[in-house]
Amino acid sequence: MPKRVITILSLGPCLVVAALAAGCGGESSSAGTDPPALTKAQAQQVLTSFTDGANRAGKTLDRSELTGIEADPQLSMDGASFKLRRVIRQRPPTLRFDRAAFYIPRMSGYPRWFAADASTGAGKQSTRHALLFTQATAGAPWLLAADPFPSDAALSRVALDAEGYATSVSPGAGEGLPIAPAKLPDTHAALLMGGSSAPGSSVLADGPRTSQTVEALRQGRTMLAKRGISLSSRFSAAPYGVYALRTKDRGALVWYVLKQSEAYSTAKRGRLAVSGDLVGLAPANSVRNRMDSTVLVQYLATVPPKGQVTVSGMYRKAVTAHGS
C-alpha cells in the first residue's frame, strides 16, 4: 500500500478541496465454536508479508506488483496512486506498521477476513490504519481489500472472546441495530446526494464525512459556477463487500465503499485541467470542455445498538478520468 497523496483536484487557477477529507463475512450461529479465520501469529505474518510486498512495489511503481498483495477496491485505488506518482516522479516512503493489533473473527467457510489496527509515521505525521484483509478460498493469498484512516481508536471498541478473537456481524442483520450494515452504503450515498432531507439519512450523525461533506460540495459548486464551470456529483454504493465486527456494546464496526461520479463542464476552453488527484489518469491535453471522473471512497463506521451512526474513517481516491 503506497503512502497516499492528499486528494485535491485543481481546476484551472482554482483548487477544489473536497472536504471529503473530505455483503461478505456473515456471522455464524456457532460463532463461539467456529475456528478463527487464522491465528494471531499468522495474521502478523500476513501483515509482514504485505508490508514487504508494498515496499517492493513502491520502488518500481508497477501496478502489477500490487495484484499479489491487494484486492479491490484497494487495488484500484492504490494502482491509481501509482499512476500519479509516476507522473510527478515521487516514490512512496518506506512503509512500516507499528503497534499492530489484530481483530480476527471466528467463521466457517470462505471468504475469510480479518482486520488490523496499526499506525505508520510518528508524532504529528502519524497515521492510523484500519486494514482489512481477505482470503477468497482455501490456500488463496491474503490480500488487503480496504484501509480507511480512522480518526479515533475505533477498532478498540471491537468485542473479543476469552481467547482474544472477534465475532463477525452478518451485513444483512438489522436486529438490535438502528440500521443493518448492508444498508449503510445506500443510506450514506443518499445523504451525500440529498442532504438531511434524504430518506433514512437521520441515522447518520453530523460530521466531516456526512453533513459537512454535503456543505463542502455545495460550496464547491458555487465557487466553480462563478468561474463558468458546472459540477455535478453523484454518489452510489460501490460493488464491493460490506464487512462488520461486533463491538463491546453489541453494536457493529463496519467497512463499506461508495462510488462518486463527477462531471465538470465549461463553455470556454482552458478552464479545466487534469491536475491534482487526477494526474496520471488522463492525458493532460485531453480536456477541452468536459471532464468526467470516478472516485472510490472507503468508509469505517460505528453502529451503536441505539442512536446515530458515526463515520470515523475514510480513504478517498480518484480511479478514472476522461476528458472531452
C-alpha positions as a Markdown table, in Angstrom:
| # | Residue | x | y | z |
|---|---|---|---|---|
| 1 | Met | 0.0 | 0.0 | 0.0 |
| 2 | Pro | 1.7 | 3.2 | -1.2 |
| 3 | Lys | 1.6 | 6.2 | 1.1 |
| 4 | Arg | -1.2 | 8.3 | -0.2 |
| 5 | Val | -1.4 | 11.7 | -1.6 |
| 6 | Ile | -4.0 | 14.2 | -0.2 |
| 7 | Thr | -6.8 | 14.3 | -2.8 |
| 8 | Ile | -7.0 | 17.7 | -4.3 |
| 9 | Leu | -8.5 | 18.4 | -7.7 |
| 10 | Ser | -7.1 | 21.6 | -9.4 |
| 11 | Leu | -9.3 | 23.2 | -12.0 |
| 12 | Gly | -7.6 | 26.0 | -13.9 |
| 13 | Pro | -6.5 | 28.7 | -11.5 |
| 14 | Cys | -8.5 | 27.3 | -8.5 |
| 15 | Leu | -8.2 | 24.5 | -6.1 |
| 16 | Val | -11.2 | 22.5 | -5.1 |
| 17 | Val | -10.6 | 20.6 | -1.9 |
| 18 | Ala | -13.4 | 18.1 | -1.4 |
| 19 | Ala | -13.9 | 18.1 | 2.4 |
| 20 | Leu | -14.4 | 14.6 | 1.8 |
| 21 | Ala | -11.2 | 14.7 | 3.7 |
| 22 | Ala | -13.5 | 15.0 | 2.9 |
| 23 | Gly | -22.0 | -8.2 | 1.6 |
| 24 | Cys | -19.5 | -10.5 | 3.0 |
| 25 | Gly | -18.3 | -12.3 | 6.1 |
| 26 | Gly | -21.5 | -13.5 | 7.7 |
| 27 | Glu | -21.9 | -14.1 | 11.5 |
| 28 | Ser | -22.2 | -17.9 | 12.1 |
| 29 | Ser | -24.8 | -19.2 | 14.6 |
| 30 | Ser | -21.9 | -21.2 | 16.0 |
| 31 | Ala | -19.5 | -18.3 | 16.2 |
| 32 | Gly | -18.3 | -19.4 | 19.7 |
| 33 | Thr | -17.2 | -22.8 | 18.4 |
| 34 | Asp | -16.0 | -21.9 | 14.9 |
| 35 | Pro | -12.2 | -21.6 | 14.5 |
| 36 | Pro | -10.8 | -18.2 | 13.9 |
| 37 | Ala | -10.1 | -17.2 | 10.3 |
| 38 | Leu | -6.4 | -17.6 | 11.2 |
| 39 | Thr | -4.2 | -17.3 | 14.3 |
| 40 | Lys | -2.8 | -14.0 | 15.5 |
| 41 | Ala | 0.7 | -15.2 | 14.7 |
| 42 | Gln | -0.5 | -15.9 | 11.1 |
| 43 | Ala | -2.1 | -12.5 | 10.9 |
| 44 | Gln | 1.2 | -10.9 | 11.8 |
| 45 | Gln | 2.8 | -12.9 | 9.1 |
| 46 | Val | 0.2 | -11.6 | 6.6 |
| 47 | Leu | 0.8 | -8.0 | 7.6 |
| 48 | Thr | 4.6 | -8.5 | 7.4 |
| 49 | Ser | 4.4 | -10.1 | 4.0 |
| 50 | Phe | 2.1 | -7.4 | 2.8 |
| 51 | Thr | 4.4 | -4.7 | 4.0 |
| 52 | Asp | 7.4 | -6.2 | 2.3 |
| 53 | Gly | 5.4 | -6.5 | -1.0 |
| 54 | Ala | 4.1 | -3.0 | -0.8 |
| 55 | Asn | 7.7 | -1.7 | -0.3 |
| 56 | Arg | 8.9 | -3.6 | -3.3 |
| 57 | Ala | 6.0 | -2.3 | -5.4 |
| 58 | Gly | 6.7 | 1.2 | -4.2 |
| 59 | Lys | 10.2 | 1.1 | -5.7 |
| 60 | Thr | 9.0 | 0.3 | -9.2 |
| 61 | Leu | 5.5 | 1.9 | -9.1 |
| 62 | Asp | 4.4 | -1.1 | -11.1 |
| 63 | Arg | 0.7 | -1.8 | -10.5 |
| 64 | Ser | 1.1 | -5.5 | -11.5 |
| 65 | Glu | 3.2 | -5.9 | -8.3 |
| 66 | Leu | 0.2 | -4.9 | -6.3 |
| 67 | Thr | -2.0 | -7.7 | -7.7 |
| 68 | Gly | -0.3 | -10.3 | -5.5 |
| 69 | Ile | -0.9 | -8.3 | -2.2 |
| 70 | Glu | -4.2 | -6.3 | -2.8 |
| 71 | Ala | -7.7 | -6.8 | -3.9 |
| 72 | Asp | -10.3 | -4.3 | -5.0 |
| 73 | Pro | -11.2 | -1.6 | -4.0 |
| 74 | Gln | -7.7 | -1.1 | -2.5 |
| 75 | Leu | -6.0 | -2.4 | -5.7 |
| 76 | Ser | -7.8 | 0.1 | -8.0 |
| 77 | Met | -7.2 | 3.0 | -5.6 |
| 78 | Asp | -3.5 | 2.3 | -4.9 |
| 79 | Gly | -3.0 | 1.5 | -8.6 |
| 80 | Ala | -4.3 | 5.0 | -9.5 |
| 81 | Ser | -2.0 | 6.4 | -6.9 |
| 82 | Phe | 1.0 | 4.7 | -8.6 |
| 83 | Lys | 0.0 | 6.4 | -11.9 |
| 84 | Leu | 0.1 | 9.8 | -10.2 |
| 85 | Arg | 3.4 | 9.1 | -8.6 |
| 86 | Arg | 5.0 | 8.1 | -11.9 |
| 87 | Val | 4.0 | 11.4 | -13.4 |
| 88 | Ile | 5.2 | 13.5 | -10.5 |
| 89 | Arg | 8.2 | 11.3 | -10.1 |
| 90 | Gln | 7.8 | 10.7 | -6.4 |
| 91 | Arg | 8.1 | 7.2 | -4.9 |
| 92 | Pro | 6.3 | 6.5 | -1.6 |
| 93 | Pro | 8.4 | 6.4 | 1.6 |
| 94 | Thr | 9.2 | 3.1 | 3.1 |
| 95 | Leu | 6.2 | 1.6 | 4.7 |
| 96 | Arg | 6.3 | 0.4 | 8.3 |
| 97 | Phe | 3.4 | -0.5 | 10.6 |
| 98 | Asp | 3.7 | 0.0 | 14.3 |
| 99 | Arg | 1.6 | -1.1 | 17.3 |
| 100 | Ala | -0.4 | -3.6 | 15.3 |
| 101 | Ala | -3.5 | -5.2 | 17.0 |
| 102 | Phe | -5.5 | -7.9 | 15.2 |
| 103 | Tyr | -9.2 | -8.4 | 15.2 |
| 104 | Ile | -9.9 | -11.9 | 13.8 |
| 105 | Pro | -13.5 | -13.2 | 13.6 |
| 106 | Arg | -14.4 | -16.8 | 14.1 |
| 107 | Met | -16.0 | -18.2 | 11.0 |
| 108 | Ser | -16.6 | -21.3 | 8.9 |
| 109 | Gly | -16.2 | -21.4 | 5.1 |
| 110 | Tyr | -14.9 | -18.7 | 2.7 |
| 111 | Pro | -14.2 | -15.9 | 2.0 |
| 112 | Arg | -12.4 | -15.3 | 5.3 |
| 113 | Trp | -11.2 | -12.0 | 6.6 |
| 114 | Phe | -9.7 | -10.1 | 9.5 |
| 115 | Ala | -8.9 | -6.5 | 10.5 |
| 116 | Ala | -5.8 | -4.9 | 11.9 |
| 117 | Asp | -5.3 | -1.6 | 13.8 |
| 118 | Ala | -1.9 | -0.2 | 13.1 |
| 119 | Ser | 0.0 | 3.1 | 12.7 |
| 120 | Thr | 2.5 | 4.5 | 10.3 |
| 121 | Gly | 4.8 | 7.5 | 10.9 |
| 122 | Ala | 5.5 | 9.2 | 14.2 |
| 123 | Gly | 4.4 | 12.3 | 16.1 |
| 124 | Lys | 2.3 | 14.7 | 14.1 |
| 125 | Gln | 3.0 | 12.6 | 11.0 |
| 126 | Ser | 1.4 | 9.5 | 12.5 |
| 127 | Thr | -1.5 | 7.9 | 10.6 |
| 128 | Arg | -3.8 | 5.3 | 11.9 |
| 129 | His | -5.0 | 2.5 | 9.7 |
| 130 | Ala | -8.0 | 0.1 | 9.8 |
| 131 | Leu | -6.7 | -2.6 | 7.5 |
| 132 | Leu | -9.0 | -5.3 | 6.2 |
| 133 | Phe | -7.5 | -8.4 | 4.7 |
| 134 | Thr | -9.5 | -11.1 | 2.8 |
| 135 | Gln | -8.9 | -14.7 | 1.6 |
| 136 | Ala | -11.2 | -15.8 | -1.2 |
| 137 | Thr | -10.7 | -19.6 | -0.9 |
| 138 | Ala | -8.6 | -22.2 | 1.0 |
| 139 | Gly | -4.9 | -21.7 | 0.1 |
| 140 | Ala | -5.5 | -18.4 | -1.7 |
| 141 | Pro | -3.3 | -15.5 | -0.7 |
| 142 | Trp | -4.4 | -13.0 | 1.9 |
| 143 | Leu | -5.0 | -9.6 | 0.2 |
| 144 | Leu | -5.5 | -6.1 | 1.5 |
| 145 | Ala | -9.0 | -5.2 | 0.4 |
| 146 | Ala | -9.6 | -1.9 | 2.3 |
| 147 | Asp | -7.7 | 0.5 | 4.5 |
| 148 | Pro | -9.7 | 3.6 | 5.6 |
| 149 | Phe | -8.0 | 6.0 | 8.0 |
| 150 | Pro | -9.9 | 6.2 | 11.3 |
| 151 | Ser | -9.8 | 9.5 | 13.2 |
| 152 | Asp | -10.1 | 7.7 | 16.6 |
| 153 | Ala | -9.4 | 4.3 | 18.1 |
| 154 | Ala | -12.5 | 2.8 | 16.5 |
| 155 | Leu | -11.2 | -0.8 | 16.5 |
| 156 | Ser | -10.6 | -0.8 | 20.2 |
| 157 | Arg | -14.4 | -1.0 | 20.5 |
| 158 | Val | -14.5 | -4.5 | 19.0 |
| 159 | Ala | -15.5 | -7.2 | 21.4 |
| 160 | Leu | -13.1 | -10.1 | 21.9 |
| 161 | Asp | -13.8 | -13.5 | 23.5 |
| 162 | Ala | -11.8 | -15.2 | 26.2 |
| 163 | Glu | -9.2 | -16.3 | 23.6 |
| 164 | Gly | -8.9 | -12.9 | 22.0 |
| 165 | Tyr | -11.0 | -13.5 | 18.9 |
| 166 | Ala | -13.8 | -11.3 | 17.4 |
| 167 | Thr | -17.3 | -12.0 | 16.1 |
| 168 | Ser | -18.4 | -11.0 | 12.6 |
| 169 | Val | -21.8 | -9.5 | 12.1 |
| 170 | Ser | -23.9 | -10.5 | 9.1 |
| 171 | Pro | -24.2 | -7.4 | 6.8 |
| 172 | Gly | -28.0 | -8.1 | 6.5 |
| 173 | Ala | -28.5 | -8.4 | 10.2 |
| 174 | Gly | -30.5 | -5.4 | 11.4 |
| 175 | Glu | -31.9 | -6.8 | 14.6 |
| 176 | Gly | -30.6 | -4.9 | 17.6 |
| 177 | Leu | -29.1 | -2.1 | 15.4 |
| 178 | Pro | -30.6 | 1.1 | 14.1 |
| 179 | Ile | -29.5 | 0.1 | 10.6 |
| 180 | Ala | -28.3 | -3.2 | 9.0 |
| 181 | Pro | -24.6 | -2.8 | 7.9 |
| 182 | Ala | -25.6 | -3.7 | 4.3 |
| 183 | Lys | -27.9 | -0.7 | 4.2 |
| 184 | Leu | -25.2 | 1.8 | 5.2 |
| 185 | Pro | -23.8 | 2.4 | 1.6 |
| 186 | Asp | -27.1 | 3.3 | 0.1 |
| 187 | Thr | -28.1 | 5.4 | 3.1 |
| 188 | His | -24.8 | 7.3 | 3.2 |
| 189 | Ala | -24.9 | 7.9 | -0.6 |
| 190 | Ala | -28.5 | 9.2 | -0.3 |
| 191 | Leu | -27.4 | 11.7 | 2.4 |
| 192 | Leu | -24.5 | 12.9 | 0.3 |
| 193 | Met | -26.8 | 13.4 | -2.7 |
| 194 | Gly | -29.9 | 14.8 | -0.9 |
| 195 | Gly | -28.7 | 16.2 | 2.4 |
| 196 | Ser | -30.5 | 15.8 | 5.7 |
| 197 | Ser | -33.9 | 15.5 | 3.9 |
| 198 | Ala | -32.9 | 12.2 | 2.2 |
| 199 | Pro | -34.9 | 9.2 | 3.4 |
| 200 | Gly | -33.2 | 7.4 | 6.3 |
| 201 | Ser | -30.3 | 9.9 | 6.5 |
| 202 | Ser | -31.1 | 10.8 | 10.1 |
| 203 | Val | -29.4 | 7.6 | 11.2 |
| 204 | Leu | -26.0 | 9.2 | 10.3 |
| 205 | Ala | -24.5 | 11.6 | 12.8 |
| 206 | Asp | -23.3 | 15.0 | 11.6 |
| 207 | Gly | -19.6 | 15.2 | 10.9 |
| 208 | Pro | -16.9 | 15.8 | 8.4 |
| 209 | Arg | -17.8 | 12.7 | 6.3 |
| 210 | Thr | -21.5 | 13.3 | 6.3 |
| 211 | Ser | -23.2 | 16.7 | 6.7 |
| 212 | Gln | -20.0 | 18.7 | 6.3 |
| 213 | Thr | -19.2 | 16.9 | 3.1 |
| 214 | Val | -22.7 | 17.9 | 1.7 |
| 215 | Glu | -21.9 | 21.5 | 2.6 |
| 216 | Ala | -18.4 | 21.4 | 1.1 |
| 217 | Leu | -19.8 | 20.1 | -2.2 |
| 218 | Arg | -22.4 | 22.9 | -2.2 |
| 219 | Gln | -19.7 | 25.5 | -1.7 |
| 220 | Gly | -17.5 | 23.9 | -4.3 |
| 221 | Arg | -20.3 | 24.0 | -6.9 |
| 222 | Thr | -21.0 | 27.7 | -6.1 |
| 223 | Met | -17.3 | 28.6 | -6.4 |
| 224 | Leu | -16.9 | 26.8 | -9.7 |
| 225 | Ala | -20.1 | 28.3 | -11.1 |
| 226 | Lys | -18.6 | 31.8 | -10.6 |
| 227 | Arg | -15.7 | 30.7 | -12.8 |
| 228 | Gly | -18.0 | 29.4 | -15.5 |
| 229 | Ile | -17.6 | 25.7 | -14.5 |
| 230 | Ser | -20.5 | 23.4 | -13.9 |
| 231 | Leu | -20.1 | 20.4 | -11.5 |
| 232 | Ser | -22.4 | 17.5 | -11.0 |
| 233 | Ser | -21.6 | 14.8 | -8.5 |
| 234 | Arg | -23.4 | 11.5 | -7.9 |
| 235 | Phe | -22.8 | 9.0 | -5.1 |
| 236 | Ser | -23.8 | 5.4 | -5.1 |
| 237 | Ala | -23.0 | 2.1 | -3.3 |
| 238 | Ala | -19.9 | 0.5 | -4.9 |
| 239 | Pro | -20.0 | -3.2 | -5.8 |
| 240 | Tyr | -17.7 | -4.4 | -3.0 |
| 241 | Gly | -18.4 | -6.3 | 0.2 |
| 242 | Val | -19.6 | -4.9 | 3.4 |
| 243 | Tyr | -17.7 | -6.2 | 6.5 |
| 244 | Ala | -18.7 | -5.8 | 10.1 |
| 245 | Leu | -17.4 | -6.8 | 13.6 |
| 246 | Arg | -19.4 | -7.0 | 16.8 |
| 247 | Thr | -18.5 | -4.2 | 19.3 |
| 248 | Lys | -18.4 | -4.4 | 23.1 |
| 249 | Asp | -21.8 | -2.6 | 23.4 |
| 250 | Arg | -23.4 | -5.1 | 20.9 |
| 251 | Gly | -23.2 | -2.6 | 18.1 |
| 252 | Ala | -21.1 | -3.1 | 15.0 |
| 253 | Leu | -17.9 | -1.6 | 13.3 |
| 254 | Val | -18.5 | -1.6 | 9.5 |
| 255 | Trp | -16.3 | -1.3 | 6.4 |
| 256 | Tyr | -18.0 | -0.2 | 3.2 |
| 257 | Val | -17.4 | 1.6 | -0.1 |
| 258 | Leu | -19.1 | 4.4 | -2.1 |
| 259 | Lys | -18.6 | 5.4 | -5.7 |
| 260 | Gln | -18.6 | 9.1 | -6.6 |
| 261 | Ser | -19.2 | 10.0 | -10.3 |
| 262 | Glu | -18.1 | 13.6 | -11.1 |
| 263 | Ala | -18.7 | 15.7 | -14.2 |
| 264 | Tyr | -17.1 | 19.1 | -14.8 |
| 265 | Ser | -18.1 | 21.1 | -17.9 |
| 266 | Thr | -17.5 | 24.6 | -19.2 |
| 267 | Ala | -18.3 | 26.5 | -22.4 |
| 268 | Lys | -14.9 | 28.1 | -22.5 |
| 269 | Arg | -11.8 | 26.0 | -23.2 |
| 270 | Gly | -8.8 | 26.4 | -20.9 |
| 271 | Arg | -10.8 | 26.5 | -17.7 |
| 272 | Leu | -10.5 | 22.8 | -17.0 |
| 273 | Ala | -7.2 | 20.9 | -16.5 |
| 274 | Val | -6.1 | 17.4 | -15.5 |
| 275 | Ser | -4.4 | 18.2 | -12.2 |
| 276 | Gly | -4.3 | 17.3 | -8.5 |
| 277 | Asp | -5.7 | 13.9 | -7.8 |
| 278 | Leu | -6.5 | 13.2 | -11.4 |
| 279 | Val | -2.9 | 13.5 | -12.7 |
| 280 | Gly | -1.9 | 10.3 | -14.4 |
| 281 | Leu | -5.5 | 9.2 | -15.0 |
| 282 | Ala | -6.0 | 11.1 | -18.3 |
| 283 | Pro | -3.7 | 12.9 | -20.8 |
| 284 | Ala | -3.0 | 16.5 | -19.8 |
| 285 | Asn | -4.2 | 17.8 | -23.2 |
| 286 | Ser | -7.4 | 15.6 | -23.3 |
| 287 | Val | -9.7 | 18.1 | -21.6 |
| 288 | Arg | -11.5 | 20.7 | -23.7 |
| 289 | Asn | -15.0 | 21.4 | -22.4 |
| 290 | Arg | -15.7 | 18.4 | -20.1 |
| 291 | Met | -14.0 | 16.1 | -17.6 |
| 292 | Asp | -15.6 | 13.0 | -16.0 |
| 293 | Ser | -14.0 | 11.2 | -13.2 |
| 294 | Thr | -14.8 | 8.2 | -10.9 |
| 295 | Val | -13.8 | 8.3 | -7.3 |
| 296 | Leu | -13.9 | 5.4 | -4.8 |
| 297 | Val | -14.4 | 6.2 | -1.1 |
| 298 | Gln | -13.8 | 3.7 | 1.7 |
| 299 | Tyr | -15.5 | 4.3 | 5.0 |
| 300 | Leu | -15.3 | 2.9 | 8.5 |
| 301 | Ala | -18.5 | 3.5 | 10.6 |
| 302 | Thr | -19.5 | 2.6 | 14.2 |
| 303 | Val | -23.1 | 1.5 | 14.5 |
| 304 | Pro | -24.3 | 1.6 | 18.1 |
| 305 | Pro | -27.2 | -0.6 | 19.4 |
| 306 | Lys | -29.2 | 2.7 | 19.7 |
| 307 | Gly | -28.7 | 6.1 | 18.3 |
| 308 | Gln | -26.8 | 7.6 | 15.3 |
| 309 | Val | -24.0 | 6.0 | 13.3 |
| 310 | Thr | -20.6 | 7.7 | 13.5 |
| 311 | Val | -18.4 | 7.7 | 10.4 |
| 312 | Ser | -14.9 | 7.8 | 11.7 |
| 313 | Gly | -12.6 | 6.6 | 8.9 |
| 314 | Met | -12.1 | 7.3 | 5.2 |
| 315 | Tyr | -9.8 | 6.8 | 2.2 |
| 316 | Arg | -10.8 | 8.6 | -1.0 |
| 317 | Lys | -9.1 | 8.2 | -4.4 |
| 318 | Ala | -10.0 | 9.1 | -8.0 |
| 319 | Val | -9.5 | 5.9 | -10.1 |
| 320 | Thr | -10.6 | 7.0 | -13.6 |
| 321 | Ala | -10.8 | 10.3 | -15.6 |
| 322 | His | -11.8 | 11.1 | -19.1 |
| 323 | Gly | -11.6 | 14.5 | -20.9 |
| 324 | Ser | -13.5 | 15.6 | -23.9 |
